[in-house]
């Protein structure tokens, strides 16, 4: 957090947040921590985990489209 707080005043920071059904609540807790630490000058880029159609894989941690919409509205 200390380094992130320093960096936000010197460079453009983008935090990619990989979101799946296992960590949705943790993402919101993390956002609260960022706010408490005064980290407000970073861009947050939530990335919702989907099945990997390019590699013909399916992950157990993906969420439904309805849940993704709910998450994005809340985010």
Biopython code that builds the backbone (N, CA, C, O; Angstrom):
import numpy as np
from Bio.PDB.StructureBuilder import StructureBuilder

atoms = [
    (1, "UNK", "N", (0.820, -1.175, 0.000)),
    (1, "UNK", "CA", (0.000, 0.000, 0.000)),
    (1, "UNK", "C", (0.876, 1.254, 0.000)),
    (1, "UNK", "O", (0.560, 2.245, -0.658)),
    (2, "UNK", "N", (1.954, 1.195, 0.732)),
    (2, "UNK", "CA", (2.854, 2.351, 0.794)),
    (2, "UNK", "C", (3.379, 2.697, -0.603)),
    (2, "UNK", "O", (3.393, 3.867, -0.987)),
    (3, "UNK", "N", (3.800, 1.705, -1.347)),
    (3, "UNK", "CA", (4.324, 1.942, -2.689)),
    (3, "UNK", "C", (3.227, 2.429, -3.633)),
    (3, "UNK", "O", (3.472, 3.291, -4.476)),
    (4, "UNK", "N", (2.047, 1.894, -3.499)),
    (4, "UNK", "CA", (0.935, 2.314, -4.336)),
    (4, "UNK", "C", (0.565, 3.768, -4.039)),
    (4, "UNK", "O", (0.271, 4.542, -4.951)),
    (5, "UNK", "N", (0.582, 4.123, -2.773)),
    (5, "UNK", "CA", (0.271, 5.498, -2.382)),
    (5, "UNK", "C", (1.301, 6.460, -2.976)),
    (5, "UNK", "O", (0.949, 7.543, -3.442)),
    (6, "UNK", "N", (2.559, 6.062, -2.957)),
    (6, "UNK", "CA", (3.618, 6.891, -3.546)),
    (6, "UNK", "C", (3.456, 6.970, -5.060)),
    (6, "UNK", "O", (3.531, 8.053, -5.640)),
    (7, "UNK", "N", (3.236, 5.840, -5.691)),
    (7, "UNK", "CA", (3.188, 5.773, -7.148)),
    (7, "UNK", "C", (2.045, 6.601, -7.722)),
    (7, "UNK", "O", (2.192, 7.195, -8.790)),
    (8, "UNK", "N", (0.918, 6.651, -7.035)),
    (8, "UNK", "CA", (-0.238, 7.360, -7.575)),
    (8, "UNK", "C", (0.036, 8.845, -7.797)),
    (8, "UNK", "O", (-0.650, 9.485, -8.594)),
    (9, "UNK", "N", (1.005, 9.388, -7.118)),
    (9, "UNK", "CA", (1.352, 10.798, -7.283)),
    (9, "UNK", "C", (2.439, 11.028, -8.318)),
    (9, "UNK", "O", (2.777, 12.174, -8.616)),
    (10, "UNK", "N", (2.994, 9.947, -8.874)),
    (10, "UNK", "CA", (4.122, 10.097, -9.790)),
    (10, "UNK", "C", (3.911, 9.478, -11.168)),
    (10, "UNK", "O", (4.552, 9.889, -12.136)),
    (11, "UNK", "N", (3.032, 8.510, -11.263)),
    (11, "UNK", "CA", (2.756, 7.856, -12.546)),
    (11, "UNK", "C", (1.265, 7.514, -12.614)),
    (11, "UNK", "O", (0.571, 7.516, -11.598)),
    (12, "UNK", "N", (0.791, 7.224, -13.811)),
    (12, "UNK", "CA", (-0.572, 6.734, -13.966)),
    (12, "UNK", "C", (-0.601, 5.259, -13.565)),
    (12, "UNK", "O", (0.145, 4.441, -14.104)),
    (13, "UNK", "N", (-1.453, 4.943, -12.634)),
    (13, "UNK", "CA", (-1.542, 3.575, -12.130)),
    (13, "UNK", "C", (-2.879, 2.967, -12.530)),
    (13, "UNK", "O", (-3.934, 3.574, -12.344)),
    (14, "UNK", "N", (-2.818, 1.765, -13.080)),
    (14, "UNK", "CA", (-4.019, 1.012, -13.412)),
    (14, "UNK", "C", (-3.961, -0.304, -12.646)),
    (14, "UNK", "O", (-3.008, -1.070, -12.790)),
    (15, "UNK", "N", (-4.961, -0.560, -11.849)),
    (15, "UNK", "CA", (-5.042, -1.828, -11.121)),
    (15, "UNK", "C", (-6.059, -2.717, -11.814)),
    (15, "UNK", "O", (-7.250, -2.409, -11.849)),
    (16, "UNK", "N", (-5.583, -3.813, -12.360)),
    (16, "UNK", "CA", (-6.502, -4.790, -12.952)),
    (16, "UNK", "C", (-6.942, -5.730, -11.846)),
    (16, "UNK", "O", (-6.117, -6.315, -11.146)),
    (17, "UNK", "N", (-8.237, -5.865, -11.699)),
    (17, "UNK", "CA", (-8.807, -6.720, -10.664)),
    (17, "UNK", "C", (-9.499, -7.893, -11.340)),
    (17, "UNK", "O", (-10.540, -7.720, -11.973)),
    (18, "UNK", "N", (-8.932, -9.072, -11.212)),
    (18, "UNK", "CA", (-9.568, -10.274, -11.757)),
    (18, "UNK", "C", (-10.665, -10.702, -10.800)),
    (18, "UNK", "O", (-10.408, -11.001, -9.634)),
    (19, "UNK", "N", (-11.888, -10.727, -11.303)),
    (19, "UNK", "CA", (-13.051, -10.985, -10.462)),
    (19, "UNK", "C", (-13.728, -12.279, -10.892)),
    (19, "UNK", "O", (-14.037, -12.471, -12.068)),
    (20, "UNK", "N", (-13.954, -13.167, -9.922)),
    (20, "UNK", "CA", (-14.720, -14.381, -10.174)),
    (20, "UNK", "C", (-15.637, -14.624, -8.983)),
    (20, "UNK", "O", (-15.648, -13.832, -8.041)),
    (21, "UNK", "N", (-16.390, -15.688, -9.012)),
    (21, "UNK", "CA", (-17.370, -15.921, -7.937)),
    (21, "UNK", "C", (-16.710, -16.160, -6.584)),
    (21, "UNK", "O", (-17.370, -16.054, -5.550)),
    (22, "UNK", "N", (-15.428, -16.479, -6.576)),
    (22, "UNK", "CA", (-14.739, -16.751, -5.317)),
    (22, "UNK", "C", (-14.219, -15.502, -4.617)),
    (22, "UNK", "O", (-13.911, -15.555, -3.427)),
    (23, "UNK", "N", (-14.113, -14.373, -5.329)),
    (23, "UNK", "CA", (-13.495, -13.212, -4.701)),
    (23, "UNK", "C", (-14.297, -11.919, -4.816)),
    (23, "UNK", "O", (-13.756, -10.843, -4.563)),
    (24, "UNK", "N", (-15.557, -11.998, -5.185)),
    (24, "UNK", "CA", (-16.362, -10.789, -5.362)),
    (24, "UNK", "C", (-16.375, -9.940, -4.092)),
    (24, "UNK", "O", (-16.119, -8.738, -4.156)),
    (25, "UNK", "N", (-16.663, -10.532, -2.966)),
    (25, "UNK", "CA", (-16.723, -9.764, -1.722)),
    (25, "UNK", "C", (-15.342, -9.210, -1.344)),
    (25, "UNK", "O", (-15.244, -8.110, -0.800)),
    (26, "UNK", "N", (-14.293, -9.957, -1.626)),
    (26, "UNK", "CA", (-12.937, -9.479, -1.332)),
    (26, "UNK", "C", (-12.599, -8.243, -2.151)),
    (26, "UNK", "O", (-11.873, -7.366, -1.682)),
    (27, "UNK", "N", (-13.114, -8.165, -3.360)),
    (27, "UNK", "CA", (-12.872, -6.984, -4.200)),
    (27, "UNK", "C", (-13.437, -5.746, -3.521)),
    (27, "UNK", "O", (-12.776, -4.708, -3.476)),
    (28, "UNK", "N", (-14.650, -5.843, -2.994)),
    (28, "UNK", "CA", (-15.250, -4.685, -2.338)),
    (28, "UNK", "C", (-14.533, -4.329, -1.041)),
    (28, "UNK", "O", (-14.434, -3.153, -0.693)),
    (29, "UNK", "N", (-14.041, -5.317, -0.333)),
    (29, "UNK", "CA", (-13.239, -5.041, 0.860)),
    (29, "UNK", "C", (-11.944, -4.332, 0.459)),
    (29, "UNK", "O", (-11.507, -3.403, 1.139)),
    (30, "UNK", "N", (-11.332, -4.770, -0.644)),
    (30, "UNK", "CA", (-10.111, -4.147, -1.142)),
    (30, "UNK", "C", (-10.357, -2.684, -1.518)),
    (30, "UNK", "O", (-9.527, -1.823, -1.225)),
    (31, "UNK", "N", (-11.483, -2.397, -2.160)),
    (31, "UNK", "CA", (-11.816, -1.020, -2.513)),
    (31, "UNK", "C", (-11.943, -0.151, -1.268)),
    (31, "UNK", "O", (-11.523, 1.006, -1.265)),
    (32, "UNK", "N", (-12.514, -0.706, -0.226)),
    (32, "UNK", "CA", (-12.644, 0.018, 1.040)),
    (32, "UNK", "C", (-11.261, 0.314, 1.631)),
    (32, "UNK", "O", (-11.023, 1.408, 2.142)),
    (33, "UNK", "N", (-10.361, -0.656, 1.560)),
    (33, "UNK", "CA", (-8.995, -0.458, 2.068)),
    (33, "UNK", "C", (-8.292, 0.644, 1.274)),
    (33, "UNK", "O", (-7.622, 1.497, 1.856)),
    (34, "UNK", "N", (-8.442, 0.629, -0.041)),
    (34, "UNK", "CA", (-7.832, 1.680, -0.859)),
    (34, "UNK", "C", (-8.310, 3.056, -0.406)),
    (34, "UNK", "O", (-7.512, 3.984, -0.266)),
    (35, "UNK", "N", (-9.599, 3.179, -0.181)),
    (35, "UNK", "CA", (-10.169, 4.453, 0.261)),
    (35, "UNK", "C", (-9.612, 4.858, 1.624)),
    (35, "UNK", "O", (-9.240, 6.013, 1.826)),
    (36, "UNK", "N", (-9.555, 3.905, 2.560)),
    (36, "UNK", "CA", (-9.024, 4.190, 3.889)),
    (36, "UNK", "C", (-7.565, 4.634, 3.837)),
    (36, "UNK", "O", (-7.138, 5.469, 4.634)),
    (37, "UNK", "N", (-6.804, 4.075, 2.901)),
    (37, "UNK", "CA", (-5.383, 4.403, 2.769)),
    (37, "UNK", "C", (-5.151, 5.692, 1.978)),
    (37, "UNK", "O", (-4.011, 6.132, 1.833)),
    (38, "UNK", "N", (-6.213, 6.293, 1.473)),
    (38, "UNK", "CA", (-6.068, 7.531, 0.713)),
    (38, "UNK", "C", (-5.604, 7.311, -0.713)),
    (38, "UNK", "O", (-5.064, 8.220, -1.343)),
    (39, "UNK", "N", (-5.809, 6.123, -1.217)),
    (39, "UNK", "CA", (-5.411, 5.804, -2.590)),
    (39, "UNK", "C", (-6.623, 6.057, -3.480)),
    (39, "UNK", "O", (-7.530, 5.231, -3.582)),
    (40, "UNK", "N", (-6.611, 7.236, -4.125)),
    (40, "UNK", "CA", (-7.775, 7.672, -4.892)),
    (40, "UNK", "C", (-7.429, 8.062, -6.323)),
    (40, "UNK", "O", (-8.322, 8.390, -7.105)),
    (41, "UNK", "N", (-6.160, 8.031, -6.673)),
    (41, "UNK", "CA", (-5.742, 8.491, -8.000)),
    (41, "UNK", "C", (-5.352, 7.335, -8.909)),
    (41, "UNK", "O", (-4.537, 7.511, -9.815)),
    (42, "UNK", "N", (-5.910, 6.176, -8.686)),
    (42, "UNK", "CA", (-5.607, 5.016, -9.519)),
    (42, "UNK", "C", (-6.848, 4.655, -10.324)),
    (42, "UNK", "O", (-7.977, 4.860, -9.879)),
    (43, "UNK", "N", (-6.618, 4.118, -11.511)),
    (43, "UNK", "CA", (-7.730, 3.639, -12.318)),
    (43, "UNK", "C", (-7.946, 2.166, -11.997)),
    (43, "UNK", "O", (-6.995, 1.385, -11.972)),
    (44, "UNK", "N", (-9.171, 1.797, -11.756)),
    (44, "UNK", "CA", (-9.502, 0.416, -11.441)),
    (44, "UNK", "C", (-10.116, -0.228, -12.676)),
    (44, "UNK", "O", (-11.037, 0.317, -13.284)),
    (45, "UNK", "N", (-9.597, -1.392, -13.035)),
    (45, "UNK", "CA", (-10.030, -2.093, -14.240)),
    (45, "UNK", "C", (-10.490, -3.494, -13.858)),
    (45, "UNK", "O", (-9.690, -4.429, -13.862)),
    (46, "UNK", "N", (-11.798, -3.653, -13.520)),
    (46, "UNK", "CA", (-12.271, -4.984, -13.161)),
    (46, "UNK", "C", (-12.334, -5.883, -14.388)),
    (46, "UNK", "O", (-12.884, -5.503, -15.422)),
    (47, "UNK", "N", (-11.772, -7.062, -14.265)),
    (47, "UNK", "CA", (-11.794, -8.041, -15.352)),
    (47, "UNK", "C", (-12.582, -9.246, -14.870)),
    (47, "UNK", "O", (-12.148, -9.966, -13.971)),
    (48, "UNK", "N", (-13.739, -9.461, -15.472)),
    (48, "UNK", "CA", (-14.599, -10.572, -15.075)),
    (48, "UNK", "C", (-14.138, -11.846, -15.763)),
    (48, "UNK", "O", (-13.977, -11.879, -16.983)),
    (49, "UNK", "N", (-13.929, -12.885, -14.982)),
    (49, "UNK", "CA", (-13.429, -14.155, -15.500)),
    (49, "UNK", "C", (-14.527, -14.872, -16.265)),
    (49, "UNK", "O", (-15.628, -15.070, -15.750)),
    (50, "UNK", "N", (-14.224, -15.260, -17.498)),
    (50, "UNK", "CA", (-15.155, -15.994, -18.362)),
    (50, "UNK", "C", (-14.515, -17.310, -18.770)),
    (50, "UNK", "O", (-13.329, -17.544, -18.539)),
    (51, "UNK", "N", (-15.318, -18.151, -19.374)),
    (51, "UNK", "CA", (-14.734, -19.367, -19.924)),
    (51, "UNK", "C", (-13.763, -18.967, -21.030)),
    (51, "UNK", "O", (-13.956, -17.950, -21.697)),
    (52, "UNK", "N", (-12.744, -19.750, -21.215)),
    (52, "UNK", "CA", (-11.715, -19.449, -22.199)),
    (52, "UNK", "C", (-12.048, -20.167, -23.504)),
    (52, "UNK", "O", (-11.683, -21.326, -23.701)),
    (53, "UNK", "N", (-12.744, -19.462, -24.387)),
    (53, "UNK", "CA", (-13.171, -20.091, -25.637)),
    (53, "UNK", "C", (-12.006, -20.287, -26.600)),
    (53, "UNK", "O", (-12.089, -21.098, -27.522)),
    (54, "UNK", "N", (-10.938, -19.558, -26.390)),
    (54, "UNK", "CA", (-9.795, -19.677, -27.293)),
    (54, "UNK", "C", (-8.966, -20.933, -27.014)),
    (54, "UNK", "O", (-8.332, -21.483, -27.914)),
    (55, "UNK", "N", (-8.981, -21.367, -25.777)),
    (55, "UNK", "CA", (-8.208, -22.556, -25.427)),
    (55, "UNK", "C", (-9.111, -23.736, -25.087)),
    (55, "UNK", "O", (-8.646, -24.769, -24.605)),
    (56, "UNK", "N", (-10.405, -23.571, -25.344)),
    (56, "UNK", "CA", (-11.373, -24.632, -25.096)),
    (56, "UNK", "C", (-11.324, -25.114, -23.640)),
    (56, "UNK", "O", (-11.319, -26.312, -23.358)),
    (57, "UNK", "N", (-11.288, -24.145, -22.738)),
    (57, "UNK", "CA", (-11.253, -24.452, -21.309)),
    (57, "UNK", "C", (-12.498, -23.894, -20.644)),
    (57, "UNK", "O", (-13.136, -22.973, -21.155)),
    (58, "UNK", "N", (-12.823, -24.450, -19.525)),
    (58, "UNK", "CA", (-13.935, -23.951, -18.731)),
    (58, "UNK", "C", (-13.484, -23.950, -17.274)),
    (58, "UNK", "O", (-12.965, -24.951, -16.781)),
    (59, "UNK", "N", (-13.678, -22.841, -16.596)),
    (59, "UNK", "CA", (-13.263, -22.743, -15.205)),
    (59, "UNK", "C", (-14.472, -22.789, -14.292)),
    (59, "UNK", "O", (-15.533, -22.268, -14.635)),
    (60, "UNK", "N", (-14.322, -23.400, -13.148)),
    (60, "UNK", "CA", (-15.421, -23.511, -12.188)),
    (60, "UNK", "C", (-15.750, -22.186, -11.508)),
    (60, "UNK", "O", (-16.803, -22.063, -10.884)),
    (61, "UNK", "N", (-14.889, -21.216, -11.615)),
    (61, "UNK", "CA", (-15.072, -19.982, -10.857)),
    (61, "UNK", "C", (-15.761, -18.866, -11.641)),
    (61, "UNK", "O", (-15.850, -17.743, -11.144)),
    (62, "UNK", "N", (-16.250, -19.142, -12.849)),
    (62, "UNK", "CA", (-16.918, -18.083, -13.600)),
    (62, "UNK", "C", (-18.295, -17.823, -13.011)),
    (62, "UNK", "O", (-18.883, -18.695, -12.373)),
    (63, "UNK", "N", (-18.798, -16.629, -13.228)),
    (63, "UNK", "CA", (-20.127, -16.301, -12.728)),
    (63, "UNK", "C", (-21.084, -16.120, -13.899)),
    (63, "UNK", "O", (-20.664, -15.980, -15.047)),
    (64, "UNK", "N", (-22.357, -16.125, -13.592)),
    (64, "UNK", "CA", (-23.374, -15.969, -14.638)),
    (64, "UNK", "C", (-23.381, -14.529, -15.132)),
    (64, "UNK", "O", (-22.894, -13.628, -14.450)),
    (65, "UNK", "N", (-23.925, -14.323, -16.297)),
    (65, "UNK", "CA", (-24.037, -12.971, -16.871)),
    (65, "UNK", "C", (-24.864, -12.065, -15.954)),
    (65, "UNK", "O", (-24.558, -10.881, -15.812)),
    (66, "UNK", "N", (-25.905, -12.615, -15.335)),
    (66, "UNK", "CA", (-26.736, -11.820, -14.433)),
    (66, "UNK", "C", (-25.914, -11.326, -13.239)),
    (66, "UNK", "O", (-26.016, -10.163, -12.848)),
    (67, "UNK", "N", (-25.108, -12.207, -12.670)),
    (67, "UNK", "CA", (-24.267, -11.835, -11.529)),
    (67, "UNK", "C", (-23.209, -10.819, -11.942)),
    (67, "UNK", "O", (-22.874, -9.922, -11.167)),
    (68, "UNK", "N", (-22.681, -10.952, -13.159)),
    (68, "UNK", "CA", (-21.692, -9.986, -13.637)),
    (68, "UNK", "C", (-22.311, -8.599, -13.727)),
    (68, "UNK", "O", (-21.688, -7.611, -13.338)),
    (69, "UNK", "N", (-23.526, -8.524, -14.235)),
    (69, "UNK", "CA", (-24.206, -7.233, -14.328)),
    (69, "UNK", "C", (-24.426, -6.611, -12.956)),
    (69, "UNK", "O", (-24.218, -5.412, -12.768)),
    (70, "UNK", "N", (-24.846, -7.428, -12.006)),
    (70, "UNK", "CA", (-25.037, -6.951, -10.633)),
    (70, "UNK", "C", (-23.730, -6.421, -10.064)),
    (70, "UNK", "O", (-23.705, -5.368, -9.427)),
    (71, "UNK", "N", (-22.640, -7.155, -10.295)),
    (71, "UNK", "CA", (-21.338, -6.735, -9.800)),
    (71, "UNK", "C", (-20.939, -5.388, -10.393)),
    (71, "UNK", "O", (-20.517, -4.487, -9.667)),
    (72, "UNK", "N", (-21.074, -5.251, -11.708)),
    (72, "UNK", "CA", (-20.644, -4.024, -12.367)),
    (72, "UNK", "C", (-21.452, -2.813, -11.906)),
    (72, "UNK", "O", (-20.906, -1.719, -11.762)),
    (73, "UNK", "N", (-22.737, -3.004, -11.677)),
    (73, "UNK", "CA", (-23.551, -1.899, -11.166)),
    (73, "UNK", "C", (-23.062, -1.505, -9.774)),
    (73, "UNK", "O", (-22.914, -0.320, -9.478)),
    (74, "UNK", "N", (-22.814, -2.485, -8.933)),
    (74, "UNK", "CA", (-22.348, -2.209, -7.564)),
    (74, "UNK", "C", (-20.947, -1.610, -7.571)),
    (74, "UNK", "O", (-20.636, -0.740, -6.758)),
    (75, "UNK", "N", (-20.105, -2.075, -8.488)),
    (75, "UNK", "CA", (-18.724, -1.591, -8.582)),
    (75, "UNK", "C", (-18.717, -0.112, -8.915)),
    (75, "UNK", "O", (-17.649, 0.487, -9.038)),
]
sb = StructureBuilder()
sb.init_structure("model")
sb.init_model(0)
sb.init_chain("A")
sb.init_seg("    ")
for serial, (resi, resn, name, xyz) in enumerate(atoms, 1):
    if name == "N":
        sb.init_residue(resn, " ", resi, " ")
    sb.init_atom(name, np.array(xyz, "f"), 0.0, 1.0, " ", f" {name:<3s}", serial, name[0])
structure = sb.get_structure()
